[in-house]
Amino acid sequence: MLVWGASDRVVTPVYGAAHAAAFGNARLEIISEAGHLPHMEQPDANLAVLDAFANQVSGTPAR
């Protein structure tokens, strides 16, 4: 799983999509209103996508 800021001007979301495509089974999540540091700029949104992903791969229902 890759988490990207929608407004990242250092490494744009287009790069994130290409990076995810290179893995073949990767999942790309774009965090709106975040730049290069989505985990710091939008911590709740970042945690929500990580939590959903962890629950999906573990088989535990999302909260």
All heavy atoms as TSV, in Angstrom:
chain	resi	resn	atom	element	x	y	z
A	1	MET	N	N	0.833	-1.162	0.000
A	1	MET	CA	C	0.000	0.000	0.000
A	1	MET	C	C	0.884	1.233	0.000
A	1	MET	O	O	1.856	1.313	0.749
A	1	MET	CB	C	-0.889	-0.001	1.233
A	1	MET	CG	C	-1.658	1.259	1.356
A	1	MET	SD	S	-2.741	1.172	2.741
A	1	MET	CE	C	-3.877	2.377	2.257
A	2	LEU	N	N	0.524	2.173	-0.863
A	2	LEU	CA	C	1.212	3.454	-0.928
A	2	LEU	C	C	0.224	4.543	-0.558
A	2	LEU	O	O	-0.913	4.536	-1.027
A	2	LEU	CB	C	1.740	3.716	-2.339
A	2	LEU	CG	C	2.781	2.713	-2.818
A	2	LEU	CD1	C	2.188	1.844	-3.895
A	2	LEU	CD2	C	3.983	3.430	-3.311
A	3	VAL	N	N	0.647	5.456	0.291
A	3	VAL	CA	C	-0.185	6.584	0.691
A	3	VAL	C	C	0.488	7.841	0.173
A	3	VAL	O	O	1.678	8.063	0.418
A	3	VAL	CB	C	-0.349	6.643	2.229
A	3	VAL	CG1	C	-1.201	7.836	2.627
A	3	VAL	CG2	C	-0.958	5.355	2.752
A	4	TRP	N	N	-0.283	8.652	-0.564
A	4	TRP	CA	C	0.278	9.823	-1.225
A	4	TRP	C	C	-0.558	11.050	-0.926
A	4	TRP	O	O	-1.769	10.961	-0.839
A	4	TRP	CB	C	0.261	9.596	-2.738
A	4	TRP	CG	C	1.567	9.857	-3.395
A	4	TRP	CD1	C	1.961	11.023	-3.987
A	4	TRP	CD2	C	2.646	8.957	-3.557
A	4	TRP	NE1	N	3.223	10.897	-4.496
A	4	TRP	CE2	C	3.667	9.612	-4.235
A	4	TRP	CE3	C	2.868	7.634	-3.184
A	4	TRP	CZ2	C	4.873	9.029	-4.561
A	4	TRP	CZ3	C	4.060	7.051	-3.511
A	4	TRP	CH2	C	5.049	7.743	-4.186
A	5	GLY	N	N	0.083	12.184	-0.794
A	5	GLY	CA	C	-0.629	13.446	-0.648
A	5	GLY	C	C	-1.053	13.969	-2.008
A	5	GLY	O	O	-0.265	13.987	-2.954
A	6	ALA	N	N	-2.303	14.384	-2.114
A	6	ALA	CA	C	-2.837	14.866	-3.387
A	6	ALA	C	C	-2.095	16.099	-3.898
A	6	ALA	O	O	-1.982	16.310	-5.106
A	6	ALA	CB	C	-4.320	15.181	-3.245
A	7	SER	N	N	-1.562	16.886	-2.984
A	7	SER	CA	C	-0.885	18.130	-3.364
A	7	SER	C	C	0.631	18.037	-3.254
A	7	SER	O	O	1.308	19.066	-3.163
A	7	SER	CB	C	-1.383	19.276	-2.471
A	7	SER	OG	O	-2.770	19.423	-2.596
A	8	ASP	N	N	1.162	16.832	-3.256
A	8	ASP	CA	C	2.618	16.649	-3.153
A	8	ASP	C	C	3.287	17.230	-4.392
A	8	ASP	O	O	3.051	16.794	-5.505
A	8	ASP	CB	C	2.947	15.159	-3.023
A	8	ASP	CG	C	4.402	14.892	-2.651
A	8	ASP	OD1	O	5.258	15.765	-2.923
A	8	ASP	OD2	O	4.668	13.826	-2.098
A	9	ARG	N	N	4.100	18.262	-4.183
A	9	ARG	CA	C	4.821	18.869	-5.302
A	9	ARG	C	C	6.269	18.397	-5.362
A	9	ARG	O	O	6.991	18.727	-6.271
A	9	ARG	CB	C	4.763	20.393	-5.183
A	9	ARG	CG	C	3.351	20.910	-5.459
A	9	ARG	CD	C	3.304	22.397	-5.513
A	9	ARG	NE	N	3.193	22.907	-4.145
A	9	ARG	CZ	C	3.428	24.150	-3.800
A	9	ARG	NH1	N	3.808	25.030	-4.699
A	9	ARG	NH2	N	3.292	24.531	-2.556
A	10	VAL	N	N	6.696	17.616	-4.382
A	10	VAL	CA	C	8.038	17.042	-4.394
A	10	VAL	C	C	8.035	15.784	-5.260
A	10	VAL	O	O	8.844	15.629	-6.173
A	10	VAL	CB	C	8.535	16.726	-2.961
A	10	VAL	CG1	C	9.886	16.058	-2.995
A	10	VAL	CG2	C	8.552	17.989	-2.116
A	11	VAL	N	N	7.118	14.881	-4.961
A	11	VAL	CA	C	6.940	13.645	-5.725
A	11	VAL	C	C	5.435	13.549	-5.982
A	11	VAL	O	O	4.676	13.177	-5.099
A	11	VAL	CB	C	7.450	12.409	-4.949
A	11	VAL	CG1	C	7.353	11.174	-5.802
A	11	VAL	CG2	C	8.878	12.618	-4.468
A	12	THR	N	N	5.008	13.892	-7.173
A	12	THR	CA	C	3.591	14.033	-7.475
A	12	THR	C	C	2.832	12.696	-7.421
A	12	THR	O	O	3.443	11.629	-7.534
A	12	THR	CB	C	3.391	14.649	-8.867
A	12	THR	OG1	O	3.866	13.726	-9.852
A	12	THR	CG2	C	4.130	15.974	-8.996
A	13	PRO	N	N	1.514	12.775	-7.267
A	13	PRO	CA	C	0.702	11.560	-7.271
A	13	PRO	C	C	0.833	10.743	-8.571
A	13	PRO	O	O	0.633	9.527	-8.553
A	13	PRO	CB	C	-0.729	12.078	-7.094
A	13	PRO	CG	C	-0.559	13.344	-6.325
A	13	PRO	CD	C	0.705	13.941	-6.886
A	14	VAL	N	N	1.181	11.378	-9.665
A	14	VAL	CA	C	1.402	10.646	-10.919
A	14	VAL	C	C	2.552	9.651	-10.721
A	14	VAL	O	O	2.488	8.504	-11.175
A	14	VAL	CB	C	1.688	11.619	-12.082
A	14	VAL	CG1	C	2.105	10.876	-13.338
A	14	VAL	CG2	C	0.475	12.489	-12.346
A	15	TYR	N	N	3.592	10.075	-10.029
A	15	TYR	CA	C	4.697	9.181	-9.718
A	15	TYR	C	C	4.223	8.050	-8.817
A	15	TYR	O	O	4.605	6.898	-8.996
A	15	TYR	CB	C	5.827	9.963	-9.049
A	15	TYR	CG	C	7.012	9.099	-8.666
A	15	TYR	CD1	C	7.991	8.781	-9.598
A	15	TYR	CD2	C	7.133	8.583	-7.383
A	15	TYR	CE1	C	9.073	7.978	-9.264
A	15	TYR	CE2	C	8.203	7.773	-7.031
A	15	TYR	CZ	C	9.171	7.483	-7.973
A	15	TYR	OH	O	10.230	6.681	-7.641
A	16	GLY	N	N	3.365	8.364	-7.863
A	16	GLY	CA	C	2.821	7.342	-6.977
A	16	GLY	C	C	2.047	6.289	-7.745
A	16	GLY	O	O	2.162	5.094	-7.473
A	17	ALA	N	N	1.257	6.717	-8.717
A	17	ALA	CA	C	0.493	5.775	-9.540
A	17	ALA	C	C	1.426	4.884	-10.351
A	17	ALA	O	O	1.207	3.670	-10.462
A	17	ALA	CB	C	-0.453	6.536	-10.456
A	18	ALA	N	N	2.477	5.467	-10.903
A	18	ALA	CA	C	3.447	4.671	-11.665
A	18	ALA	C	C	4.176	3.693	-10.757
A	18	ALA	O	O	4.423	2.539	-11.131
A	18	ALA	CB	C	4.451	5.594	-12.364
A	19	HIS	N	N	4.507	4.135	-9.578
A	19	HIS	CA	C	5.180	3.277	-8.599
A	19	HIS	C	C	4.282	2.097	-8.216
A	19	HIS	O	O	4.733	0.952	-8.176
A	19	HIS	CB	C	5.546	4.114	-7.371
A	19	HIS	CG	C	6.559	3.507	-6.467
A	19	HIS	ND1	N	7.857	3.277	-6.837
A	19	HIS	CD2	C	6.439	3.080	-5.182
A	19	HIS	CE1	C	8.507	2.729	-5.819
A	19	HIS	NE2	N	7.669	2.604	-4.803
A	20	ALA	N	N	3.016	2.372	-7.964
A	20	ALA	CA	C	2.069	1.320	-7.607
A	20	ALA	C	C	1.891	0.339	-8.763
A	20	ALA	O	O	1.824	-0.872	-8.555
A	20	ALA	CB	C	0.729	1.931	-7.214
A	21	ALA	N	N	1.825	0.848	-9.980
A	21	ALA	CA	C	1.657	-0.015	-11.154
A	21	ALA	C	C	2.840	-0.954	-11.330
A	21	ALA	O	O	2.687	-2.079	-11.811
A	21	ALA	CB	C	1.461	0.828	-12.398
A	22	ALA	N	N	4.009	-0.516	-10.910
A	22	ALA	CA	C	5.211	-1.348	-11.048
A	22	ALA	C	C	5.139	-2.592	-10.155
A	22	ALA	O	O	5.749	-3.608	-10.472
A	22	ALA	CB	C	6.461	-0.535	-10.712
A	23	PHE	N	N	4.392	-2.509	-9.068
A	23	PHE	CA	C	4.242	-3.655	-8.170
A	23	PHE	C	C	3.199	-4.646	-8.652
A	23	PHE	O	O	3.231	-5.803	-8.310
A	23	PHE	CB	C	3.873	-3.192	-6.754
A	23	PHE	CG	C	5.023	-2.617	-5.995
A	23	PHE	CD1	C	5.199	-1.253	-5.911
A	23	PHE	CD2	C	5.923	-3.441	-5.359
A	23	PHE	CE1	C	6.257	-0.709	-5.201
A	23	PHE	CE2	C	6.992	-2.913	-4.639
A	23	PHE	CZ	C	7.151	-1.544	-4.574
A	24	GLY	N	N	2.228	-4.169	-9.412
A	24	GLY	CA	C	1.192	-5.041	-9.924
A	24	GLY	C	C	0.071	-5.307	-8.942
A	24	GLY	O	O	-1.084	-5.305	-9.312
A	25	ASN	N	N	0.391	-5.511	-7.686
A	25	ASN	CA	C	-0.654	-5.782	-6.695
A	25	ASN	C	C	-0.718	-4.688	-5.630
A	25	ASN	O	O	-1.287	-4.895	-4.566
A	25	ASN	CB	C	-0.431	-7.143	-6.028
A	25	ASN	CG	C	0.857	-7.207	-5.223
A	25	ASN	OD1	O	1.712	-6.347	-5.369
A	25	ASN	ND2	N	0.994	-8.221	-4.399
A	26	ALA	N	N	-0.144	-3.547	-5.915
A	26	ALA	CA	C	-0.119	-2.451	-4.940
A	26	ALA	C	C	-1.440	-1.699	-4.939
A	26	ALA	O	O	-2.191	-1.715	-5.908
A	26	ALA	CB	C	1.016	-1.485	-5.259
A	27	ARG	N	N	-1.679	-1.042	-3.849
A	27	ARG	CA	C	-2.864	-0.192	-3.706
A	27	ARG	C	C	-2.368	1.211	-3.390
A	27	ARG	O	O	-1.551	1.397	-2.486
A	27	ARG	CB	C	-3.718	-0.739	-2.570
A	27	ARG	CG	C	-4.940	0.075	-2.267
A	27	ARG	CD	C	-5.782	-0.689	-1.274
A	27	ARG	NE	N	-6.641	0.212	-0.534
A	27	ARG	CZ	C	-7.411	-0.183	0.451
A	27	ARG	NH1	N	-7.406	-1.441	0.841
A	27	ARG	NH2	N	-8.181	0.674	1.061
A	28	LEU	N	N	-2.860	2.188	-4.139
A	28	LEU	CA	C	-2.479	3.586	-3.936
A	28	LEU	C	C	-3.649	4.333	-3.323
A	28	LEU	O	O	-4.760	4.297	-3.853
A	28	LEU	CB	C	-2.091	4.233	-5.270
A	28	LEU	CG	C	-1.784	5.727	-5.242
A	28	LEU	CD1	C	-0.553	6.022	-4.395
A	28	LEU	CD2	C	-1.609	6.263	-6.649
A	29	GLU	N	N	-3.403	4.991	-2.220
A	29	GLU	CA	C	-4.412	5.825	-1.564
A	29	GLU	C	C	-3.923	7.265	-1.612
A	29	GLU	O	O	-2.788	7.554	-1.219
A	29	GLU	CB	C	-4.623	5.409	-0.110
A	29	GLU	CG	C	-5.267	4.060	0.055
A	29	GLU	CD	C	-6.747	4.047	-0.303
A	29	GLU	OE1	O	-7.383	5.122	-0.375
A	29	GLU	OE2	O	-7.270	2.939	-0.489
A	30	ILE	N	N	-4.756	8.146	-2.110
A	30	ILE	CA	C	-4.440	9.572	-2.206
A	30	ILE	C	C	-5.157	10.293	-1.071
A	30	ILE	O	O	-6.373	10.164	-0.911
A	30	ILE	CB	C	-4.895	10.154	-3.559
A	30	ILE	CG1	C	-4.294	9.373	-4.729
A	30	ILE	CG2	C	-4.585	11.638	-3.640
A	30	ILE	CD1	C	-2.809	9.526	-4.905
A	31	ILE	N	N	-4.403	11.042	-0.291
A	31	ILE	CA	C	-4.959	11.813	0.824
A	31	ILE	C	C	-5.164	13.252	0.353
A	31	ILE	O	O	-4.202	13.937	-0.016
A	31	ILE	CB	C	-4.014	11.792	2.047
A	31	ILE	CG1	C	-3.693	10.362	2.482
A	31	ILE	CG2	C	-4.600	12.613	3.189
A	31	ILE	CD1	C	-4.853	9.577	3.021
A	32	SER	N	N	-6.423	13.684	0.351
A	32	SER	CA	C	-6.711	15.051	-0.079
A	32	SER	C	C	-6.210	16.054	0.954
A	32	SER	O	O	-6.043	15.721	2.134
A	32	SER	CB	C	-8.204	15.232	-0.324
A	32	SER	OG	O	-8.927	15.024	0.850
A	33	GLU	N	N	-5.960	17.247	0.499
A	33	GLU	CA	C	-5.485	18.341	1.341
A	33	GLU	C	C	-4.197	17.997	2.084
A	33	GLU	O	O	-3.987	18.415	3.219
A	33	GLU	CB	C	-6.578	18.788	2.304
A	33	GLU	CG	C	-7.814	19.308	1.593
A	33	GLU	CD	C	-8.890	19.766	2.550
A	33	GLU	OE1	O	-8.552	20.147	3.693
A	33	GLU	OE2	O	-10.053	19.740	2.152
A	34	ALA	N	N	-3.357	17.195	1.433
A	34	ALA	CA	C	-2.047	16.849	1.998
A	34	ALA	C	C	-1.006	16.968	0.901
A	34	ALA	O	O	-1.292	16.734	-0.270
A	34	ALA	CB	C	-2.059	15.435	2.560
A	35	GLY	N	N	0.183	17.316	1.304
A	35	GLY	CA	C	1.292	17.413	0.373
A	35	GLY	C	C	2.238	16.239	0.540
A	35	GLY	O	O	1.817	15.088	0.528
A	36	HIS	N	N	3.510	16.543	0.741
A	36	HIS	CA	C	4.550	15.521	0.785
A	36	HIS	C	C	4.532	14.688	2.075
A	36	HIS	O	O	5.084	13.597	2.106
A	36	HIS	CB	C	5.919	16.176	0.595
A	36	HIS	CG	C	7.027	15.221	0.357
A	36	HIS	ND1	N	7.080	14.412	-0.759
A	36	HIS	CD2	C	8.141	14.939	1.084
A	36	HIS	CE1	C	8.174	13.662	-0.703
A	36	HIS	NE2	N	8.830	13.970	0.401
A	37	LEU	N	N	3.886	15.195	3.110
A	37	LEU	CA	C	3.863	14.491	4.401
A	37	LEU	C	C	2.428	14.242	4.855
A	37	LEU	O	O	1.965	14.795	5.862
A	37	LEU	CB	C	4.619	15.313	5.460
A	37	LEU	CG	C	6.069	15.654	5.113
A	37	LEU	CD1	C	6.633	16.647	6.110
A	37	LEU	CD2	C	6.908	14.395	5.073
A	38	PRO	N	N	1.691	13.388	4.147
A	38	PRO	CA	C	0.282	13.194	4.504
A	38	PRO	C	C	0.078	12.663	5.922
A	38	PRO	O	O	-0.920	12.984	6.562
A	38	PRO	CB	C	-0.236	12.208	3.454
A	38	PRO	CG	C	0.977	11.546	2.902
A	38	PRO	CD	C	2.087	12.545	3.032
A	39	HIS	N	N	1.026	11.906	6.421
A	39	HIS	CA	C	0.902	11.369	7.782
A	39	HIS	C	C	0.982	12.473	8.829
A	39	HIS	O	O	0.462	12.319	9.936
A	39	HIS	CB	C	1.956	10.297	8.043
A	39	HIS	CG	C	3.354	10.782	7.903
A	39	HIS	ND1	N	3.922	11.095	6.678
A	39	HIS	CD2	C	4.298	11.030	8.833
A	39	HIS	CE1	C	5.164	11.503	6.873
A	39	HIS	NE2	N	5.410	11.474	8.173
A	40	MET	N	N	1.605	13.593	8.495
A	40	MET	CA	C	1.692	14.716	9.422
A	40	MET	C	C	0.619	15.768	9.124
A	40	MET	O	O	0.111	16.413	10.028
A	40	MET	CB	C	3.077	15.355	9.353
A	40	MET	CG	C	4.179	14.438	9.863
A	40	MET	SD	S	5.819	15.152	9.731
A	40	MET	CE	C	5.745	16.411	10.981
A	41	GLU	N	N	0.301	15.952	7.853
A	41	GLU	CA	C	-0.633	16.992	7.445
A	41	GLU	C	C	-2.094	16.588	7.636
A	41	GLU	O	O	-2.939	17.434	7.921
A	41	GLU	CB	C	-0.384	17.361	5.987
A	41	GLU	CG	C	1.012	17.928	5.760
A	41	GLU	CD	C	1.388	17.976	4.293
A	41	GLU	OE1	O	0.495	18.029	3.431
A	41	GLU	OE2	O	2.601	17.957	4.004
A	42	GLN	N	N	-2.394	15.319	7.454
A	42	GLN	CA	C	-3.757	14.796	7.605
A	42	GLN	C	C	-3.691	13.464	8.360
A	42	GLN	O	O	-3.980	12.410	7.811
A	42	GLN	CB	C	-4.406	14.595	6.227
A	42	GLN	CG	C	-4.638	15.852	5.435
A	42	GLN	CD	C	-5.675	16.755	6.083
A	42	GLN	OE1	O	-6.573	16.287	6.777
A	42	GLN	NE2	N	-5.537	18.041	5.880
A	43	PRO	N	N	-3.280	13.498	9.622
A	43	PRO	CA	C	-3.068	12.240	10.351
A	43	PRO	C	C	-4.318	11.379	10.474
A	43	PRO	O	O	-4.231	10.150	10.383
A	43	PRO	CB	C	-2.555	12.688	11.724
A	43	PRO	CG	C	-2.960	14.112	11.857
A	43	PRO	CD	C	-3.006	14.662	10.466
A	44	ASP	N	N	-5.486	11.975	10.651
A	44	ASP	CA	C	-6.709	11.177	10.783
A	44	ASP	C	C	-7.051	10.463	9.484
A	44	ASP	O	O	-7.410	9.283	9.484
A	44	ASP	CB	C	-7.887	12.040	11.237
A	44	ASP	CG	C	-7.723	12.547	12.666
A	44	ASP	OD1	O	-6.941	11.933	13.433
A	44	ASP	OD2	O	-8.365	13.552	13.009
A	45	ALA	N	N	-6.937	11.161	8.362
A	45	ALA	CA	C	-7.214	10.547	7.063
A	45	ALA	C	C	-6.184	9.464	6.759
A	45	ALA	O	O	-6.521	8.397	6.233
A	45	ALA	CB	C	-7.205	11.610	5.967
A	46	ASN	N	N	-4.933	9.731	7.092
A	46	ASN	CA	C	-3.872	8.745	6.870
A	46	ASN	C	C	-4.127	7.482	7.696
A	46	ASN	O	O	-4.051	6.364	7.179
A	46	ASN	CB	C	-2.519	9.363	7.239
A	46	ASN	CG	C	-1.354	8.497	6.855
A	46	ASN	OD1	O	-1.048	8.343	5.681
A	46	ASN	ND2	N	-0.692	7.922	7.834
A	47	LEU	N	N	-4.472	7.662	8.950
A	47	LEU	CA	C	-4.753	6.516	9.817
A	47	LEU	C	C	-5.971	5.738	9.323
A	47	LEU	O	O	-5.986	4.515	9.367
A	47	LEU	CB	C	-4.956	6.965	11.259
A	47	LEU	CG	C	-5.215	5.853	12.268
A	47	LEU	CD1	C	-4.071	4.840	12.293
A	47	LEU	CD2	C	-5.442	6.434	13.644
A	48	ALA	N	N	-6.967	6.435	8.808
A	48	ALA	CA	C	-8.178	5.768	8.326
A	48	ALA	C	C	-7.868	4.826	7.161
A	48	ALA	O	O	-8.353	3.693	7.135
A	48	ALA	CB	C	-9.222	6.793	7.905
A	49	VAL	N	N	-7.044	5.274	6.196
A	49	VAL	CA	C	-6.732	4.389	5.071
A	49	VAL	C	C	-5.829	3.239	5.507
A	49	VAL	O	O	-5.982	2.116	5.035
A	49	VAL	CB	C	-6.148	5.141	3.851
A	49	VAL	CG1	C	-7.138	6.139	3.295
A	49	VAL	CG2	C	-4.832	5.799	4.145
A	50	LEU	N	N	-4.907	3.504	6.422
A	50	LEU	CA	C	-4.043	2.432	6.923
A	50	LEU	C	C	-4.844	1.414	7.733
A	50	LEU	O	O	-4.640	0.203	7.601
A	50	LEU	CB	C	-2.905	3.006	7.765
A	50	LEU	CG	C	-1.877	3.832	7.021
A	50	LEU	CD1	C	-0.886	4.452	8.003
A	50	LEU	CD2	C	-1.166	3.013	5.976
A	51	ASP	N	N	-5.767	1.903	8.547
A	51	ASP	CA	C	-6.598	1.021	9.357
A	51	ASP	C	C	-7.477	0.143	8.467
A	51	ASP	O	O	-7.583	-1.065	8.685
A	51	ASP	CB	C	-7.443	1.845	10.323
A	51	ASP	CG	C	-8.165	1.003	11.340
A	51	ASP	OD1	O	-7.529	0.101	11.929
A	51	ASP	OD2	O	-9.374	1.244	11.563
A	52	ALA	N	N	-8.089	0.739	7.460
A	52	ALA	CA	C	-8.934	-0.027	6.536
A	52	ALA	C	C	-8.126	-1.097	5.815
A	52	ALA	O	O	-8.572	-2.238	5.660
A	52	ALA	CB	C	-9.604	0.915	5.540
A	53	PHE	N	N	-6.926	-0.733	5.391
A	53	PHE	CA	C	-6.069	-1.693	4.699
A	53	PHE	C	C	-5.654	-2.832	5.631
A	53	PHE	O	O	-5.735	-4.010	5.271
A	53	PHE	CB	C	-4.822	-0.984	4.152
A	53	PHE	CG	C	-3.873	-1.913	3.455
A	53	PHE	CD1	C	-4.168	-2.412	2.205
A	53	PHE	CD2	C	-2.672	-2.275	4.049
A	53	PHE	CE1	C	-3.286	-3.271	1.547
A	53	PHE	CE2	C	-1.788	-3.116	3.414
A	53	PHE	CZ	C	-2.095	-3.616	2.151
A	54	ALA	N	N	-5.243	-2.505	6.841
A	54	ALA	CA	C	-4.833	-3.529	7.807
A	54	ALA	C	C	-5.987	-4.467	8.133
A	54	ALA	O	O	-5.800	-5.688	8.220
A	54	ALA	CB	C	-4.299	-2.885	9.085
A	55	ASN	N	N	-7.167	-3.915	8.287
A	55	ASN	CA	C	-8.338	-4.750	8.558
A	55	ASN	C	C	-8.670	-5.641	7.366
A	55	ASN	O	O	-9.079	-6.784	7.537
A	55	ASN	CB	C	-9.539	-3.890	8.942
A	55	ASN	CG	C	-9.388	-3.309	10.316
A	55	ASN	OD1	O	-8.795	-3.896	11.205
A	55	ASN	ND2	N	-9.922	-2.113	10.507
A	56	GLN	N	N	-8.484	-5.124	6.166
A	56	GLN	CA	C	-8.775	-5.906	4.959
A	56	GLN	C	C	-7.831	-7.089	4.841
A	56	GLN	O	O	-8.262	-8.216	4.598
A	56	GLN	CB	C	-8.673	-5.029	3.720
A	56	GLN	CG	C	-8.929	-5.780	2.445
A	56	GLN	CD	C	-8.658	-4.934	1.213
A	56	GLN	OE1	O	-8.042	-3.869	1.297
A	56	GLN	NE2	N	-9.117	-5.387	0.071
A	57	VAL	N	N	-6.552	-6.864	5.019
A	57	VAL	CA	C	-5.590	-7.950	4.838
A	57	VAL	C	C	-5.594	-8.933	6.003
A	57	VAL	O	O	-5.242	-10.086	5.829
A	57	VAL	CB	C	-4.153	-7.438	4.560
A	57	VAL	CG1	C	-4.111	-6.624	3.288
A	57	VAL	CG2	C	-3.598	-6.653	5.724
A	58	SER	N	N	-6.034	-8.478	7.177
A	58	SER	CA	C	-6.084	-9.392	8.322
A	58	SER	C	C	-7.401	-10.139	8.401
A	58	SER	O	O	-7.524	-11.085	9.171
A	58	SER	CB	C	-5.864	-8.612	9.625
A	58	SER	OG	O	-6.988	-7.821	9.929
A	59	GLY	N	N	-8.396	-9.687	7.635
A	59	GLY	CA	C	-9.696	-10.330	7.680
A	59	GLY	C	C	-10.582	-9.827	8.803
A	59	GLY	O	O	-11.686	-10.310	9.012
A	60	THR	N	N	-10.105	-8.827	9.543
A	60	THR	CA	C	-10.884	-8.246	10.632
A	60	THR	C	C	-11.775	-7.153	10.053
A	60	THR	O	O	-11.297	-6.318	9.301
A	60	THR	CB	C	-9.939	-7.632	11.688
A	60	THR	OG1	O	-9.042	-8.633	12.133
A	60	THR	CG2	C	-10.730	-7.069	12.858
A	61	PRO	N	N	-13.056	-7.133	10.403
A	61	PRO	CA	C	-13.933	-6.070	9.887
A	61	PRO	C	C	-13.469	-4.698	10.339
A	61	PRO	O	O	-12.950	-4.533	11.455
A	61	PRO	CB	C	-15.297	-6.390	10.509
A	61	PRO	CG	C	-15.189	-7.758	11.060
A	61	PRO	CD	C	-13.736	-8.063	11.265
A	62	ALA	N	N	-13.619	-3.711	9.466
A	62	ALA	CA	C	-13.278	-2.325	9.806
A	62	ALA	C	C	-14.165	-1.835	10.930
A	62	ALA	O	O	-15.313	-2.238	11.054
A	62	ALA	CB	C	-13.409	-1.427	8.589
A	63	ARG	N	N	-13.615	-0.962	11.756
A	63	ARG	CA	C	-14.390	-0.422	12.885
A	63	ARG	C	C	-15.355	0.619	12.431
A	63	ARG	O	O	-15.280	1.328	11.565
A	63	ARG	CB	C	-13.445	0.192	13.911
A	63	ARG	CG	C	-12.564	-0.834	14.522
A	63	ARG	CD	C	-11.659	-0.198	15.542
A	63	ARG	NE	N	-10.323	-0.698	15.264
A	63	ARG	CZ	C	-9.223	-0.080	15.533
A	63	ARG	NH1	N	-9.259	1.104	16.081
A	63	ARG	NH2	N	-8.077	-0.596	15.283
